[in-house]
Amino acid sequence: MTKDKDQIYSKLSTVLRKVASGHPMEDISESMGCTKDTLKEALVALADKIEIDFGVTQVTLVIDGAARGNPGQAGAGAALVDSHGNILAERSQYLGKATNNEAEYQALIFGLKLAQERGFSKLSIQTDSELLAKQINGSYRIKEPRLKKLFVQAQELLSQLEKWDIQSVPRIQNRLADRLANLAIDNQTVPEL
């Protein structure tokens, strides 16, 4: 754990003890050198982290790949969403020229790396690609050599998770990831990670 995180957790621990002792939020925020709203935001973020870490809430990774042309200019979108609908993290990535199926796999890989970076080890994965979901679950075989390579990368990342499942959902339920994938194509820039 970094020194910064240690300091943050120490401050939050102090805040929780004061809240438990009945101190008013105004007094606590003043003693901590922050506004009442900032203190409330920090406590909500802490509550979210506790829910996620202890499995009270579920984290869903929503992914989508898009290609304009097949193959064509492609992008990947991924977001981590909690069971309350809060977006925990989101990213989009321009892929250059790729097929739609390659973009879908890249979105999965990209999203799994985002989840790993954020420390989430239990995921429910949603995609609007039935093909991707069934190939990852082992229901469909993979014939395309480039997809096989991406499949292996995805399986390696999935093996590092404690628990996961993947399902295909209707496109209308995947708007967030779709927006991110198309945003990547529109901007045609690769973000610095």
C-alpha positions in Angstrom: 0.0 0.0 0.0 1.3 3.4 -0.9 2.0 6.2 1.7 -0.8 8.3 0.2 -3.3 5.4 0.6 -2.2 4.9 4.2 -2.8 8.6 4.9 -6.2 8.5 3.3 -7.3 5.4 5.2 -6.0 6.9 8.4 -8.0 10.1 7.9 -11.1 8.1 7.0 -10.7 5.9 10.1 -10.5 9.1 12.2 -13.7 10.4 10.5 -15.5 7.2 11.1 -14.6 7.2 14.8 -15.8 10.7 15.1 -19.1 9.9 13.3 -19.6 6.9 15.6 -19.0 9.2 18.6 -21.8 11.5 17.5 -19.7 14.5 16.3 -21.6 16.7 13.8 -20.4 16.5 10.2 -19.7 20.3 10.2 -17.2 19.9 13.1 -15.6 16.8 11.5 -15.1 18.4 8.1 -13.7 21.5 9.8 -11.2 19.5 11.8 -10.2 17.5 8.7 -9.7 20.7 6.7 -12.3 20.0 4.0 -15.9 20.9 3.2 -18.8 19.0 4.4 -19.6 17.9 0.8 -16.1 16.7 0.2 -16.3 14.6 3.4 -19.6 13.1 2.4 -18.2 12.2 -1.1 -15.2 10.5 0.6 -17.6 8.5 2.9 -19.8 7.4 0.0 -16.7 6.3 -1.9 -15.5 4.4 1.1 -18.9 2.7 1.5 -18.8 1.7 -2.2 -15.4 0.2 -1.8 -16.5 -1.8 1.3 -19.6 -3.1 -0.6 -17.4 -4.1 -3.5 -14.6 -5.7 -1.5 -17.0 -7.7 0.7 -19.2 -8.8 -2.2 -22.2 -6.8 -1.1 -22.4 -5.2 -4.5 -21.6 -6.6 -7.9 -19.3 -5.1 -10.4 -20.2 -5.4 -14.0 -17.8 -4.9 -16.8 -19.7 -3.7 -19.9 -17.8 -4.0 -23.2 -18.3 -3.3 -26.8 -16.2 -3.2 -29.9 -17.1 -1.3 -33.0 -15.8 -1.3 -36.6 -16.9 1.0 -39.3 -16.5 -1.4 -42.2 -15.5 -5.0 -41.7 -12.6 -4.6 -41.4 -12.6 -0.8 -40.9 -11.7 1.9 -38.4 -12.4 0.3 -35.0 -12.6 1.2 -31.3 -13.1 -0.5 -28.0 -15.2 0.7 -25.0 -15.3 -0.7 -21.5 -16.8 0.5 -18.2 -17.0 -0.8 -14.7 -20.4 -0.3 -13.2 -21.6 -1.2 -9.7 -25.0 -2.7 -8.8 -26.4 0.8 -8.1 -25.6 1.9 -11.7 -22.7 4.1 -10.7 -19.8 4.2 -13.2 -16.6 3.3 -11.4 -14.3 3.6 -14.3 -14.6 4.0 -18.1 -12.3 4.1 -21.0 -12.3 4.0 -24.8 -9.4 3.0 -27.1 -8.9 3.5 -30.8 -7.8 0.3 -32.5 -7.0 1.3 -36.0 -8.2 -1.1 -38.7 -9.9 -4.3 -37.4 -12.9 -6.5 -37.9 -15.9 -6.1 -35.7 -15.1 -9.5 -33.9 -11.5 -8.4 -33.3 -12.8 -5.1 -31.8 -15.1 -7.1 -29.5 -12.2 -9.2 -28.3 -10.0 -6.1 -27.9 -12.8 -4.5 -25.8 -12.9 -7.6 -23.5 -9.1 -7.5 -23.1 -9.1 -3.8 -22.6 -11.9 -4.0 -20.0 -10.2 -6.9 -18.1 -7.0 -4.8 -17.9 -9.1 -1.9 -16.6 -10.7 -4.1 -13.9 -7.3 -5.5 -12.9 -5.9 -2.1 -12.7 -8.7 -1.0 -10.4 -8.4 -4.1 -8.2 -11.6 -5.9 -9.1 -11.3 -9.7 -9.0 -15.0 -10.7 -9.3 -16.8 -9.6 -12.4 -20.0 -10.0 -14.3 -19.2 -9.3 -18.0 -21.8 -8.0 -20.4 -21.4 -7.7 -24.2 -23.9 -7.4 -27.0 -21.8 -9.9 -29.0 -23.4 -13.3 -28.7 -20.4 -14.8 -30.6 -17.9 -13.4 -28.2 -19.8 -14.6 -25.1 -20.3 -18.1 -26.5 -16.7 -18.4 -27.6 -15.5 -17.3 -24.2 -17.9 -19.8 -22.5 -16.7 -22.6 -24.8 -20.0 -23.1 -26.6 -18.6 -22.0 -29.9 -15.3 -22.9 -31.5 -13.0 -20.3 -32.8 -11.8 -20.8 -36.4 -10.2 -17.4 -37.2 -6.4 -17.5 -36.3 -6.4 -13.8 -35.2 -9.4 -14.4 -33.0 -7.7 -17.4 -31.5 -4.7 -15.2 -30.4 -7.1 -12.7 -28.8 -9.0 -15.5 -27.2 -5.8 -16.8 -25.5 -5.0 -13.3 -24.2 -8.6 -12.9 -22.8 -8.4 -16.4 -21.2 -5.1 -15.5 -19.5 -6.7 -12.3 -18.0 -9.8 -14.2 -17.0 -7.8 -16.9 -15.2 -6.4 -14.2 -12.9 -9.9 -13.3 -11.7 -11.4 -14.9 -8.6 -14.8 -15.2 -10.2 -16.4 -14.2 -13.4 -19.3 -14.8 -15.8 -20.1 -13.5 -19.2 -23.4 -13.0 -21.0 -24.7 -11.4 -24.1 -27.3 -8.7 -23.7 -29.4 -6.8 -26.2 -27.6 -3.9 -27.8 -30.0 -1.4 -26.2 -28.7 -2.6 -22.8 -25.1 -1.9 -23.9 -25.4 1.8 -24.7 -22.6 2.9 -22.4 -19.9 0.6 -23.9 -21.2 1.3 -27.4 -20.9 5.0 -26.9 -17.3 4.6 -25.6 -16.3 2.3 -28.6 -17.7 4.8 -31.1 -16.1 7.7 -29.2 -12.7 6.1 -29.7 -13.3 5.9 -33.5 -14.6 9.5 -33.6 -11.5 10.8 -31.8 -9.1 8.3 -33.4 -6.5 8.8 -30.7 -4.9 6.3 -28.5 -5.0 7.4 -24.8 -1.9 7.3 -22.7 -2.3 4.6 -20.0 
